[in-house]
């Protein structure tokens, strides 16, 4: 803290002259509102919980070179993942990232004490009901973890104050170099006036399926992260981009490249030069699926194949991130001049968020509205493939499954990839005649999103099909909060 005072008693000994030892020392009372310290836990998933991924109470995912991500017995393919980055322009980027040695570098995202600094966790939660044909259902069981983070309004600028003029003038210079004052760069309160947000996060991992284990092996490959985002103090935040950088090191990591599919909202990285165990082709891909996708939703915006780091001499730096994020082309972008032979990382732009202004009365200790303005999610996966790792068909089925598992793509109740009159007849048979139900997930028949599959859903589908009524409603079907 820097104290400015024109009280002569603060600087002079006049009080002691007048009162001797009974004089009170000049005192400034500072009140600091503390938050939470960074912490992490482990999310286990897959058959017997054999796979695992670390979870931090921020946007960070995994420290470099720790082997904390294990998929099907392999813990070396993900070297590190600094997780999510938020940005609204080239000079305003916020994240929680560590350098290659695990030292703190950028701590612009902090854990939030509301509702709790600790992780809230529940095991064996029924996440959905699954079936291979709708004749009988098994419960999909999993683990849920809740936590929250806030934008700490960290700034990355140099403030120079010229005290030779009255009043003093402040010059702001853009600066990314962490060597300027060590790894921790200055904070600036001015950013609270137009950029302050919070996210409530739910992490999901499938651990078992009761009864017949329809498709259980498909759930071994991914975890799901759901972020409900709020603006704080009533401010509007338009054009807030969010993305992720991950350092996959698959086999010959200097040869890794990325791939992208707009249709299935997926970006992945693999080594095209490796010879996998599946039959002489590269057989591992790691990446993310942005959720939701499909009609009415924006898929993963883009995938960037680049060497990008905030330590060492690698360029481009963080000030390039917004340029990538704000490109609207939903296509794979191969950033040059980094050819094959360079250790690459994969950048994915997940979503553009637009948080509207709202009325804040100052009555709540947690300055956010009752409902989130935007919610995005992603499935983080590592997958040993059945075909060449470059082929989309290794990931398209998994992407479709995870999207439907989360509650999207409702109305296709017979799982033929289409919504038409056949689905209405099928749903009618289930409700009135005891026929087979929606599959692969029962909630795909809840097209009016009221929590039940019943006559109201048939009426809704009839209105949609015959009267050009509203499309089937989709929303997150997975529970959001640990009970």
C-alpha positions as a Markdown table, in Angstrom:
| # | Residue | x | y | z |
|---|---|---|---|---|
| 1 | Unk | 0.0 | 0.0 | 0.0 |
| 2 | Unk | 1.2 | 3.5 | -0.7 |
| 3 | Unk | -0.1 | 6.2 | 1.7 |
| 4 | Unk | -0.6 | 9.8 | 0.8 |
| 5 | Unk | -1.3 | 12.2 | 3.7 |
| 6 | Unk | -1.2 | 16.0 | 4.3 |
| 7 | Unk | -1.5 | 15.6 | 8.1 |
| 8 | Unk | 1.6 | 17.2 | 9.6 |
| 9 | Unk | 1.4 | 15.0 | 12.6 |
| 10 | Unk | 2.0 | 12.0 | 10.3 |
| 11 | Unk | 5.4 | 13.3 | 9.4 |
| 12 | Unk | 6.5 | 15.5 | 12.3 |
| 13 | Unk | 7.1 | 14.9 | 16.0 |
| 14 | Unk | 4.8 | 17.7 | 17.1 |
| 15 | Unk | 2.6 | 15.3 | 18.9 |
| 16 | Unk | 5.5 | 14.0 | 21.0 |
| 17 | Unk | 6.5 | 17.6 | 21.7 |
| 18 | Unk | 3.1 | 18.4 | 23.1 |
| 19 | Unk | 2.2 | 15.1 | 24.8 |
| 20 | Unk | 5.5 | 13.3 | 25.3 |
| 21 | Unk | 5.3 | 9.5 | 25.6 |
| 22 | Unk | 1.5 | 9.6 | 25.8 |
| 23 | Unk | 1.3 | 10.7 | 22.2 |
| 24 | Unk | -0.3 | 8.2 | 19.8 |
| 25 | Unk | 1.7 | 7.1 | 16.7 |
| 26 | Unk | 0.1 | 8.0 | 13.4 |
| 27 | Unk | -1.8 | 4.9 | 12.4 |
| 28 | Unk | -3.4 | 3.7 | 9.1 |
| 29 | Unk | -5.8 | 0.8 | 9.3 |
| 30 | Unk | -5.7 | -1.4 | 6.3 |
| 31 | Unk | -8.5 | -3.9 | 5.8 |
| 32 | Unk | -7.7 | -6.7 | 3.4 |
| 33 | Unk | -10.5 | -9.0 | 2.1 |
| 34 | Unk | -8.8 | -12.4 | 1.6 |
| 35 | Unk | -9.8 | -15.0 | -0.8 |
| 36 | Unk | -8.8 | -18.7 | -1.2 |
| 37 | Unk | -5.4 | -20.2 | -1.8 |
| 38 | Unk | -4.8 | -22.3 | -4.9 |
| 39 | Unk | -5.5 | -26.0 | -4.4 |
| 40 | Unk | -6.0 | -29.1 | -6.5 |
| 41 | Unk | -7.5 | -32.5 | -6.3 |
| 42 | Unk | -7.7 | -35.6 | -8.5 |
| 43 | Unk | -10.7 | -36.7 | -10.6 |
| 44 | Unk | -10.7 | -40.4 | -11.3 |
| 45 | Unk | -12.6 | -41.9 | -14.2 |
| 46 | Unk | -12.9 | -44.9 | -16.4 |
| 47 | Unk | -13.0 | -48.6 | -15.5 |
| 48 | Unk | -12.3 | -48.9 | -11.8 |
| 49 | Unk | -11.1 | -45.2 | -11.7 |
| 50 | Unk | -7.9 | -46.2 | -13.4 |
| 51 | Unk | -7.7 | -43.0 | -15.4 |
| 52 | Unk | -7.2 | -39.6 | -13.6 |
| 53 | Unk | -6.8 | -35.9 | -14.3 |
| 54 | Unk | -5.9 | -33.1 | -11.8 |
| 55 | Unk | -8.5 | -30.4 | -11.0 |
| 56 | Unk | -7.5 | -27.0 | -9.7 |
| 57 | Unk | -9.8 | -24.4 | -8.1 |
| 58 | Unk | -9.0 | -22.0 | -10.9 |
| 59 | Unk | -8.7 | -22.3 | -14.7 |
| 60 | Unk | -5.4 | -24.2 | -14.5 |
| 61 | Unk | -5.4 | -27.9 | -15.4 |
| 62 | Unk | -2.0 | -29.5 | -15.1 |
| 63 | Unk | 1.5 | -28.5 | -14.2 |
| 64 | Unk | 4.2 | -29.4 | -16.8 |
| 65 | Unk | 6.1 | -32.7 | -16.6 |
| 66 | Unk | 4.3 | -34.1 | -13.6 |
| 67 | Unk | 2.5 | -37.1 | -15.3 |
| 68 | Unk | -0.7 | -36.2 | -13.4 |
| 69 | Unk | -2.8 | -37.1 | -16.5 |
| 70 | Unk | -3.2 | -40.8 | -17.0 |
| 71 | Unk | -5.3 | -42.4 | -19.7 |
| 72 | Unk | -5.3 | -46.1 | -20.3 |
| 73 | Unk | -2.0 | -46.5 | -18.5 |
| 74 | Unk | -0.2 | -43.7 | -20.3 |
| 75 | Unk | 0.9 | -40.7 | -18.3 |
| 76 | Unk | 3.4 | -39.1 | -20.7 |
| 77 | Unk | 1.3 | -37.9 | -23.7 |
| 78 | Unk | 0.1 | -34.7 | -21.9 |
| 79 | Unk | 3.2 | -32.8 | -20.9 |
| 80 | Unk | 1.2 | -29.9 | -19.3 |
| 81 | Unk | -2.0 | -27.9 | -19.7 |
| 82 | Unk | -2.3 | -24.3 | -18.4 |
| 83 | Unk | -6.0 | -24.5 | -19.0 |
| 84 | Unk | -8.4 | -21.7 | -19.8 |
| 85 | Unk | -7.5 | -18.2 | -20.9 |
| 86 | Unk | -10.0 | -15.3 | -21.1 |
| 87 | Unk | -9.5 | -12.2 | -23.2 |
| 88 | Unk | -11.4 | -9.1 | -24.4 |
| 89 | Unk | -8.6 | -7.5 | -26.5 |
| 90 | Unk | -4.9 | -8.1 | -27.3 |
| 91 | Unk | -3.8 | -6.3 | -24.1 |
| 92 | Unk | -6.3 | -7.8 | -21.7 |
| 93 | Unk | -5.8 | -11.5 | -21.1 |
| 94 | Unk | -6.4 | -13.3 | -17.8 |
| 95 | Unk | -5.3 | -16.9 | -16.7 |
| 96 | Unk | -3.7 | -19.0 | -14.1 |
| 97 | Unk | -0.5 | -20.4 | -15.6 |
| 98 | Unk | 2.8 | -21.8 | -14.4 |
| 99 | Unk | 6.1 | -21.9 | -16.2 |
| 100 | Unk | 7.8 | -25.1 | -17.3 |
| 101 | Unk | 9.3 | -25.6 | -13.9 |
| 102 | Unk | 6.1 | -25.2 | -12.0 |
| 103 | Unk | 6.8 | -21.7 | -10.8 |
| 104 | Unk | 3.8 | -19.2 | -10.7 |
| 105 | Unk | 3.8 | -17.0 | -13.7 |
| 106 | Unk | 0.3 | -15.5 | -14.3 |
| 107 | Unk | -2.2 | -15.6 | -11.4 |
| 108 | Unk | -5.0 | -13.5 | -12.9 |
| 109 | Unk | -7.7 | -16.1 | -12.1 |
| 110 | Unk | -8.2 | -16.8 | -8.4 |
| 111 | Unk | -10.3 | -19.3 | -6.4 |
| 112 | Unk | -13.6 | -17.7 | -5.2 |
| 113 | Unk | -14.8 | -18.2 | -1.6 |
| 114 | Unk | -18.5 | -18.3 | -2.6 |
| 115 | Unk | -19.9 | -20.9 | -2.1 |
| 116 | Unk | -16.7 | -22.4 | -0.6 |
| 117 | Unk | -12.9 | -22.3 | -1.0 |
| 118 | Unk | -12.9 | -26.1 | -0.7 |
| 119 | Unk | -13.9 | -28.5 | -3.4 |
| 120 | Unk | -17.4 | -29.9 | -3.0 |
| 121 | Unk | -17.3 | -33.5 | -4.2 |
| 122 | Unk | -19.9 | -36.3 | -4.6 |
| 123 | Unk | -19.3 | -39.9 | -5.8 |
| 124 | Unk | -21.7 | -42.5 | -7.3 |
| 125 | Unk | -24.0 | -39.7 | -8.5 |
| 126 | Unk | -26.6 | -40.9 | -11.1 |
| 127 | Unk | -25.8 | -38.7 | -14.1 |
| 128 | Unk | -28.0 | -40.2 | -16.8 |
| 129 | Unk | -29.9 | -43.3 | -17.8 |
| 130 | Unk | -28.4 | -45.2 | -20.8 |
| 131 | Unk | -29.6 | -47.9 | -23.1 |
| 132 | Unk | -28.5 | -49.5 | -26.4 |
| 133 | Unk | -32.0 | -49.9 | -27.8 |
| 134 | Unk | -34.5 | -48.3 | -25.3 |
| 135 | Unk | -35.8 | -51.6 | -23.9 |
| 136 | Unk | -34.0 | -51.3 | -20.6 |
| 137 | Unk | -31.9 | -48.6 | -18.9 |
| 138 | Unk | -28.8 | -48.6 | -16.8 |
| 139 | Unk | -27.7 | -45.8 | -14.5 |
| 140 | Unk | -24.6 | -43.9 | -15.5 |
| 141 | Unk | -22.7 | -43.3 | -12.3 |
| 142 | Unk | -20.0 | -40.7 | -11.8 |
| 143 | Unk | -18.1 | -38.2 | -9.7 |
| 144 | Unk | -19.0 | -34.5 | -9.5 |
| 145 | Unk | -16.7 | -31.7 | -8.2 |
| 146 | Unk | -17.8 | -28.1 | -7.7 |
| 147 | Unk | -15.7 | -25.0 | -7.3 |
| 148 | Unk | -15.7 | -21.4 | -8.4 |
| 149 | Unk | -13.1 | -18.8 | -9.7 |
| 150 | Unk | -13.1 | -15.1 | -10.3 |
| 151 | Unk | -11.2 | -12.7 | -12.5 |
| 152 | Unk | -8.8 | -11.0 | -10.1 |
| 153 | Unk | -8.4 | -8.0 | -12.5 |
| 154 | Unk | -4.7 | -8.7 | -12.9 |
| 155 | Unk | -3.1 | -6.2 | -15.3 |
| 156 | Unk | 0.0 | -6.6 | -17.4 |
| 157 | Unk | 1.1 | -3.0 | -17.8 |
| 158 | Unk | 3.9 | -0.7 | -16.5 |
| 159 | Unk | 2.6 | 2.4 | -14.6 |
| 160 | Unk | 5.1 | 5.3 | -14.6 |
| 161 | Unk | 4.1 | 8.3 | -12.5 |
| 162 | Unk | 5.6 | 11.7 | -13.3 |
| 163 | Unk | 5.6 | 13.7 | -10.0 |
| 164 | Unk | 7.3 | 16.7 | -11.5 |
| 165 | Unk | 4.0 | 18.0 | -12.7 |
| 166 | Unk | 0.9 | 19.0 | -10.9 |
| 167 | Unk | -1.2 | 16.9 | -10.7 |
| 168 | Unk | 1.1 | 13.9 | -11.3 |
| 169 | Unk | 0.7 | 12.2 | -14.7 |
| 170 | Unk | 0.5 | 8.5 | -15.1 |
| 171 | Unk | 1.8 | 6.8 | -18.3 |
| 172 | Unk | 0.7 | 3.2 | -19.0 |
| 173 | Unk | 3.0 | 1.0 | -21.1 |
| 174 | Unk | 2.0 | -2.4 | -22.3 |
| 175 | Unk | 4.5 | -5.0 | -21.0 |
| 176 | Unk | 4.5 | -8.8 | -21.1 |
| 177 | Unk | 8.1 | -9.5 | -20.0 |
| 178 | Unk | 7.9 | -11.5 | -16.8 |
| 179 | Unk | 11.6 | -10.6 | -16.0 |
| 180 | Unk | 10.5 | -7.0 | -15.5 |
| 181 | Unk | 9.6 | -7.5 | -11.8 |
| 182 | Unk | 9.8 | -11.3 | -11.5 |
| 183 | Unk | 7.0 | -13.6 | -12.4 |
| 184 | Unk | 4.2 | -11.7 | -10.7 |
| 185 | Unk | 3.0 | -8.6 | -12.6 |
| 186 | Unk | 1.1 | -5.7 | -11.1 |
| 187 | Unk | -2.6 | -5.4 | -10.4 |
| 188 | Unk | -4.8 | -2.5 | -11.4 |
| 189 | Unk | -8.1 | -1.7 | -9.8 |
| 190 | Unk | -9.3 | 0.2 | -12.9 |
| 191 | Unk | -10.2 | -3.1 | -14.6 |
| 192 | Unk | -12.9 | -3.8 | -12.0 |
| 193 | Unk | -15.0 | -1.1 | -13.7 |
| 194 | Unk | -15.7 | -3.0 | -16.9 |
| 195 | Unk | -14.3 | -6.5 | -16.6 |
| 196 | Unk | -15.0 | -8.6 | -13.6 |
| 197 | Unk | -16.5 | -12.1 | -14.0 |
| 198 | Unk | -17.0 | -15.3 | -12.0 |
| 199 | Unk | -17.6 | -18.9 | -13.1 |
| 200 | Unk | -19.2 | -21.7 | -11.2 |
| 201 | Unk | -17.7 | -25.0 | -12.4 |
| 202 | Unk | -18.9 | -28.5 | -12.3 |
| 203 | Unk | -16.5 | -31.3 | -13.3 |
| 204 | Unk | -17.9 | -34.7 | -14.3 |
| 205 | Unk | -16.3 | -38.1 | -14.6 |
| 206 | Unk | -18.1 | -41.4 | -15.3 |
| 207 | Unk | -16.9 | -44.2 | -13.0 |
| 208 | Unk | -19.4 | -47.1 | -13.6 |
| 209 | Unk | -22.7 | -48.1 | -15.2 |
| 210 | Unk | -25.1 | -50.3 | -13.3 |
| 211 | Unk | -26.7 | -53.2 | -15.0 |
| 212 | Unk | -25.7 | -53.8 | -18.7 |
| 213 | Unk | -22.7 | -51.6 | -19.4 |
| 214 | Unk | -23.9 | -50.1 | -22.6 |
| 215 | Unk | -21.1 | -48.2 | -24.2 |
| 216 | Unk | -19.1 | -47.9 | -20.9 |
| 217 | Unk | -15.8 | -48.1 | -22.7 |
| 218 | Unk | -16.6 | -44.9 | -24.6 |
| 219 | Unk | -16.7 | -43.0 | -21.3 |
| 220 | Unk | -13.2 | -44.0 | -20.3 |
| 221 | Unk | -11.7 | -41.5 | -22.6 |
| 222 | Unk | -13.0 | -38.1 | -21.3 |
| 223 | Unk | -14.0 | -35.9 | -18.5 |
| 224 | Unk | -16.5 | -33.0 | -18.8 |
| 225 | Unk | -16.0 | -29.5 | -17.5 |
| 226 | Unk | -19.0 | -27.1 | -17.3 |
| 227 | Unk | -18.6 | -23.4 | -16.6 |
| 228 | Unk | -21.5 | -21.1 | -15.7 |
| 229 | Unk | -20.2 | -17.6 | -16.2 |
| 230 | Unk | -21.6 | -14.4 | -14.5 |
| 231 | Unk | -20.5 | -10.8 | -14.7 |
| 232 | Unk | -19.9 | -9.2 | -11.3 |
| 233 | Unk | -21.3 | -5.9 | -10.0 |
| 234 | Unk | -23.7 | -5.4 | -12.9 |
| 235 | Unk | -21.2 | -4.7 | -15.6 |
| 236 | Unk | -21.6 | -5.8 | -19.2 |
| 237 | Unk | -18.8 | -7.8 | -20.7 |
| 238 | Unk | -19.3 | -8.2 | -24.5 |
| 239 | Unk | -16.9 | -10.2 | -26.6 |
| 240 | Unk | -15.3 | -12.2 | -23.8 |
| 241 | Unk | -13.4 | -15.0 | -25.5 |
| 242 | Unk | -12.3 | -18.2 | -23.7 |
| 243 | Unk | -9.8 | -20.7 | -25.0 |
| 244 | Unk | -7.4 | -23.4 | -23.9 |
| 245 | Unk | -3.8 | -24.2 | -24.5 |
| 246 | Unk | -2.4 | -27.8 | -24.0 |
| 247 | Unk | 1.0 | -29.2 | -24.5 |
| 248 | Unk | 0.4 | -32.7 | -25.9 |
| 249 | Unk | 3.6 | -34.7 | -26.4 |
| 250 | Unk | 2.5 | -37.7 | -28.3 |
| 251 | Unk | 5.3 | -40.1 | -29.2 |
| 252 | Unk | 7.7 | -38.0 | -31.3 |
| 253 | Unk | 6.5 | -34.8 | -29.9 |
| 254 | Unk | 8.5 | -32.5 | -32.2 |
| 255 | Unk | 6.4 | -33.9 | -35.0 |
| 256 | Unk | 2.9 | -33.4 | -33.4 |
| 257 | Unk | 0.3 | -31.6 | -35.4 |
| 258 | Unk | -3.4 | -30.6 | -34.7 |
| 259 | Unk | -6.6 | -31.3 | -36.5 |
| 260 | Unk | -10.1 | -29.8 | -36.3 |
| 261 | Unk | -13.7 | -30.6 | -37.2 |
| 262 | Unk | -16.4 | -27.9 | -37.2 |
| 263 | Unk | -19.2 | -30.5 | -37.6 |
| 264 | Unk | -18.3 | -32.4 | -34.5 |
| 265 | Unk | -16.8 | -29.4 | -32.5 |
| 266 | Unk | -13.5 | -31.2 | -31.8 |
| 267 | Unk | -9.9 | -30.3 | -32.0 |
| 268 | Unk | -7.1 | -32.9 | -31.4 |
| 269 | Unk | -3.3 | -33.4 | -31.6 |
| 270 | Unk | -1.4 | -36.5 | -32.7 |
| 271 | Unk | 1.9 | -37.6 | -34.1 |
| 272 | Unk | 1.6 | -38.4 | -37.8 |
| 273 | Unk | 5.1 | -40.0 | -37.9 |
| 274 | Unk | 4.6 | -42.6 | -35.0 |
| 275 | Unk | 3.8 | -46.2 | -35.5 |
| 276 | Unk | 1.1 | -47.2 | -33.0 |
| 277 | Unk | 0.3 | -50.5 | -31.6 |
| 278 | Unk | -3.0 | -50.8 | -33.5 |
| 279 | Unk | -1.5 | -51.8 | -36.8 |
| 280 | Unk | 1.3 | -49.5 | -38.0 |
| 281 | Unk | -0.4 | -46.2 | -37.8 |
| 282 | Unk | -0.4 | -43.3 | -35.2 |
| 283 | Unk | -3.0 | -44.5 | -32.7 |
| 284 | Unk | -3.4 | -41.7 | -30.1 |
| 285 | Unk | -5.1 | -38.4 | -30.2 |
| 286 | Unk | -5.7 | -35.9 | -27.4 |
| 287 | Unk | -7.9 | -32.8 | -27.4 |
| 288 | Unk | -11.3 | -31.3 | -26.5 |
| 289 | Unk | -14.9 | -31.3 | -27.7 |
| 290 | Unk | -16.7 | -28.1 | -27.1 |
| 291 | Unk | -20.2 | -28.5 | -25.6 |
| 292 | Unk | -22.9 | -27.9 | -26.8 |
| 293 | Unk | -22.7 | -28.2 | -30.5 |
| 294 | Unk | -25.3 | -28.9 | -33.2 |
| 295 | Unk | -28.2 | -26.9 | -34.6 |
| 296 | Unk | -28.6 | -23.7 | -32.8 |
| 297 | Unk | -25.2 | -23.8 | -31.1 |
| 298 | Unk | -21.7 | -22.5 | -32.1 |
| 299 | Unk | -19.1 | -25.3 | -32.2 |
| 300 | Unk | -15.5 | -25.1 | -31.2 |
| 301 | Unk | -14.4 | -21.9 | -33.0 |
| 302 | Unk | -11.0 | -22.9 | -34.1 |
| 303 | Unk | -7.8 | -24.8 | -33.5 |
| 304 | Unk | -4.4 | -23.3 | -33.7 |
| 305 | Unk | -1.3 | -25.4 | -34.2 |
| 306 | Unk | 1.6 | -23.3 | -32.8 |
| 307 | Unk | 4.5 | -23.1 | -30.4 |
| 308 | Unk | 3.2 | -20.6 | -27.8 |
| 309 | Unk | 4.7 | -20.1 | -24.4 |
| 310 | Unk | 5.2 | -17.5 | -21.8 |
| 311 | Unk | 8.6 | -18.7 | -20.7 |
| 312 | Unk | 11.8 | -18.8 | -22.7 |
| 313 | Unk | 12.2 | -17.0 | -26.0 |
| 314 | Unk | 9.3 | -18.5 | -27.9 |
| 315 | Unk | 7.0 | -16.3 | -29.8 |
| 316 | Unk | 4.2 | -15.3 | -30.5 |
| 317 | Unk | 3.4 | -14.4 | -27.0 |
| 318 | Unk | 0.2 | -13.8 | -25.0 |
| 319 | Unk | -0.6 | -10.7 | -26.9 |
| 320 | Unk | -1.3 | -12.9 | -29.9 |
| 321 | Unk | -3.9 | -15.0 | -28.1 |
| 322 | Unk | -6.8 | -12.5 | -28.7 |
| 323 | Unk | -5.9 | -12.4 | -32.4 |
| 324 | Unk | -6.5 | -16.1 | -32.6 |
| 325 | Unk | -9.5 | -16.1 | -30.4 |
| 326 | Unk | -11.4 | -13.4 | -32.2 |
| 327 | Unk | -11.0 | -15.0 | -35.7 |
| 328 | Unk | -14.5 | -16.1 | -36.6 |
| 329 | Unk | -13.4 | -18.7 | -39.2 |
| 330 | Unk | -14.5 | -22.1 | -37.8 |
| 331 | Unk | -11.6 | -23.8 | -39.4 |
| 332 | Unk | -8.3 | -25.3 | -38.5 |
| 333 | Unk | -5.5 | -22.7 | -38.6 |
| 334 | Unk | -1.9 | -23.9 | -39.0 |
| 335 | Unk | 0.2 | -21.1 | -37.5 |
| 336 | Unk | 3.5 | -20.6 | -39.2 |
| 337 | Unk | 6.5 | -20.3 | -39.1 |
| 338 | Unk | 6.6 | -23.4 | -37.0 |
| 339 | Unk | 7.0 | -26.4 | -39.3 |
| 340 | Unk | 7.2 | -30.0 | -38.5 |
| 341 | Unk | 10.2 | -30.6 | -36.2 |
| 342 | Unk | 9.2 | -27.9 | -33.6 |
| 343 | Unk | 7.7 | -28.7 | -30.3 |
| 344 | Unk | 4.1 | -27.5 | -30.8 |
| 345 | Unk | 1.2 | -26.9 | -28.5 |
| 346 | Unk | -2.5 | -26.9 | -29.4 |
| 347 | Unk | -4.7 | -23.8 | -28.9 |
| 348 | Unk | -8.5 | -24.1 | -29.0 |
| 349 | Unk | -10.9 | -21.2 | -29.0 |
| 350 | Unk | -13.9 | -22.6 | -27.2 |
| 351 | Unk | -16.5 | -19.8 | -27.1 |
| 352 | Unk | -17.3 | -16.1 | -27.3 |
| 353 | Unk | -19.3 | -15.0 | -24.3 |
| 354 | Unk | -21.5 | -11.9 | -24.1 |
| 355 | Unk | -22.4 | -11.0 | -20.6 |
| 356 | Unk | -25.1 | -8.2 | -20.4 |
| 357 | Unk | -25.4 | -5.4 | -18.0 |
| 358 | Unk | -27.7 | -6.0 | -15.0 |
| 359 | Unk | -28.8 | -4.1 | -11.9 |
| 360 | Unk | -26.6 | -4.6 | -8.9 |
| 361 | Unk | -28.1 | -3.3 | -5.6 |
| 362 | Unk | -25.1 | -4.0 | -3.4 |
| 363 | Unk | -27.1 | -6.2 | -1.1 |
| 364 | Unk | -25.4 | -9.5 | -1.8 |
| 365 | Unk | -22.0 | -10.5 | -0.5 |
| 366 | Unk | -21.5 | -12.4 | -3.8 |
| 367 | Unk | -22.0 | -9.7 | -6.4 |
| 368 | Unk | -23.5 | -11.9 | -9.2 |
| 369 | Unk | -27.0 | -12.4 | -10.5 |
| 370 | Unk | -29.2 | -15.3 | -9.7 |
| 371 | Unk | -28.7 | -17.1 | -13.0 |
| 372 | Unk | -25.6 | -17.4 | -15.2 |
| 373 | Unk | -25.7 | -15.4 | -18.4 |
| 374 | Unk | -23.6 | -17.9 | -20.4 |
| 375 | Unk | -22.6 | -21.5 | -19.9 |
| 376 | Unk | -20.0 | -23.4 | -21.9 |
| 377 | Unk | -18.5 | -26.8 | -21.5 |
| 378 | Unk | -15.9 | -29.1 | -23.0 |
| 379 | Unk | -14.9 | -32.7 | -22.8 |
| 380 | Unk | -11.2 | -33.2 | -22.3 |
| 381 | Unk | -10.0 | -36.4 | -23.8 |
| 382 | Unk | -7.1 | -38.7 | -24.6 |
| 383 | Unk | -7.9 | -41.6 | -26.9 |
| 384 | Unk | -6.2 | -44.6 | -28.2 |
| 385 | Unk | -7.7 | -44.9 | -31.7 |
| 386 | Unk | -9.0 | -47.8 | -33.8 |
| 387 | Unk | -7.7 | -46.1 | -37.0 |
| 388 | Unk | -5.1 | -43.6 | -38.1 |
| 389 | Unk | -5.2 | -40.8 | -35.4 |
| 390 | Unk | -5.7 | -38.2 | -38.1 |
| 391 | Unk | -9.1 | -39.7 | -39.0 |
| 392 | Unk | -12.2 | -37.9 | -37.8 |
| 393 | Unk | -14.1 | -41.1 | -37.3 |
| 394 | Unk | -12.0 | -41.9 | -34.3 |
| 395 | Unk | -13.6 | -38.9 | -32.5 |
| 396 | Unk | -16.9 | -38.2 | -34.1 |
| 397 | Unk | -18.8 | -40.9 | -32.3 |
| 398 | Unk | -17.3 | -39.9 | -28.9 |
| 399 | Unk | -18.2 | -36.2 | -29.6 |
| 400 | Unk | -21.8 | -37.1 | -30.5 |
| 401 | Unk | -22.1 | -39.3 | -27.4 |
| 402 | Unk | -20.8 | -36.7 | -25.0 |
| 403 | Unk | -22.9 | -34.0 | -26.5 |
| 404 | Unk | -26.1 | -36.1 | -26.0 |
| 405 | Unk | -24.9 | -37.3 | -22.6 |
| 406 | Unk | -24.8 | -33.6 | -21.5 |
| 407 | Unk | -28.4 | -33.1 | -22.7 |
| 408 | Unk | -28.1 | -31.8 | -26.3 |
| 409 | Unk | -29.5 | -33.2 | -29.5 |
| 410 | Unk | -32.9 | -34.0 | -28.0 |
| 411 | Unk | -35.7 | -35.2 | -30.2 |
| 412 | Unk | -33.7 | -37.9 | -32.1 |
| 413 | Unk | -35.2 | -40.5 | -29.8 |
| 414 | Unk | -34.4 | -43.5 | -32.0 |
| 415 | Unk | -30.7 | -42.5 | -32.5 |
| 416 | Unk | -30.8 | -42.6 | -36.3 |
| 417 | Unk | -29.2 | -39.1 | -36.5 |
| 418 | Unk | -32.4 | -37.4 | -37.7 |
| 419 | Unk | -35.5 | -35.8 | -36.3 |
| 420 | Unk | -38.7 | -36.5 | -38.2 |
| 421 | Unk | -42.1 | -38.1 | -38.0 |
| 422 | Unk | -40.5 | -41.5 | -37.1 |
| 423 | Unk | -39.3 | -40.0 | -33.8 |
| 424 | Unk | -42.9 | -38.8 | -33.0 |
| 425 | Unk | -44.3 | -42.3 | -33.6 |
| 426 | Unk | -41.5 | -43.9 | -31.6 |
| 427 | Unk | -42.0 | -41.6 | -28.6 |
| 428 | Unk | -45.8 | -42.1 | -28.8 |
| 429 | Unk | -45.3 | -45.9 | -28.6 |
| 430 | Unk | -43.0 | -45.5 | -25.6 |
| 431 | Unk | -45.4 | -43.2 | -23.6 |
| 432 | Unk | -48.7 | -45.0 | -24.5 |
| 433 | Unk | -47.9 | -48.5 | -25.5 |
| 434 | Unk | -44.9 | -49.5 | -23.4 |
| 435 | Unk | -42.6 | -49.6 | -26.4 |
| 436 | Unk | -38.9 | -49.0 | -26.3 |
| 437 | Unk | -37.8 | -45.6 | -24.9 |
| 438 | Unk | -35.4 | -42.9 | -26.1 |
| 439 | Unk | -31.8 | -44.0 | -26.5 |
| 440 | Unk | -28.9 | -43.9 | -25.9 |
| 441 | Unk | -30.1 | -41.6 | -23.1 |
| 442 | Unk | -33.6 | -41.4 | -21.8 |
| 443 | Unk | -33.5 | -37.6 | -21.4 |
| 444 | Unk | -33.3 | -37.2 | -25.2 |
| 445 | Unk | -37.1 | -37.6 | -25.2 |
| 446 | Unk | -37.6 | -34.7 | -22.8 |
| 447 | Unk | -38.0 | -32.2 | -25.6 |
| 448 | Unk | -39.8 | -29.6 | -23.6 |
| 449 | Unk | -37.1 | -29.7 | -20.9 |
| 450 | Unk | -39.4 | -30.2 | -17.9 |
| 451 | Unk | -37.6 | -33.1 | -16.5 |
| 452 | Unk | -40.0 | -35.9 | -17.7 |
| 453 | Unk | -40.6 | -37.9 | -20.8 |
| 454 | Unk | -44.4 | -37.9 | -21.2 |
| 455 | Unk | -47.4 | -36.9 | -23.2 |
| 456 | Unk | -46.3 | -33.2 | -23.2 |
| 457 | Unk | -43.2 | -34.1 | -25.1 |
| 458 | Unk | -45.3 | -35.9 | -27.8 |
| 459 | Unk | -47.5 | -32.8 | -28.1 |
| 460 | Unk | -44.4 | -30.6 | -28.3 |
| 461 | Unk | -43.0 | -32.7 | -31.1 |
| 462 | Unk | -46.3 | -32.7 | -33.1 |
| 463 | Unk | -46.4 | -29.0 | -32.9 |
| 464 | Unk | -42.8 | -28.7 | -34.1 |
| 465 | Unk | -43.3 | -31.1 | -37.0 |
| 466 | Unk | -46.7 | -30.2 | -38.3 |
| 467 | Unk | -47.2 | -26.5 | -37.2 |
| 468 | Unk | -43.7 | -25.2 | -37.5 |
| 469 | Unk | -43.6 | -24.8 | -33.7 |
| 470 | Unk | -40.4 | -24.3 | -31.7 |
| 471 | Unk | -37.5 | -26.7 | -32.0 |
| 472 | Unk | -37.0 | -29.3 | -29.3 |
| 473 | Unk | -35.4 | -27.7 | -26.3 |
| 474 | Unk | -32.0 | -28.8 | -25.2 |
| 475 | Unk | -30.2 | -27.9 | -22.0 |
| 476 | Unk | -27.7 | -29.4 | -19.6 |
| 477 | Unk | -29.3 | -32.6 | -18.3 |
| 478 | Unk | -26.5 | -33.4 | -15.9 |
| 479 | Unk | -26.9 | -32.2 | -12.3 |
| 480 | Unk | -25.0 | -29.0 | -11.7 |
| 481 | Unk | -24.4 | -28.8 | -7.9 |
| 482 | Unk | -23.2 | -31.4 | -5.4 |
| 483 | Unk | -26.0 | -32.1 | -3.0 |
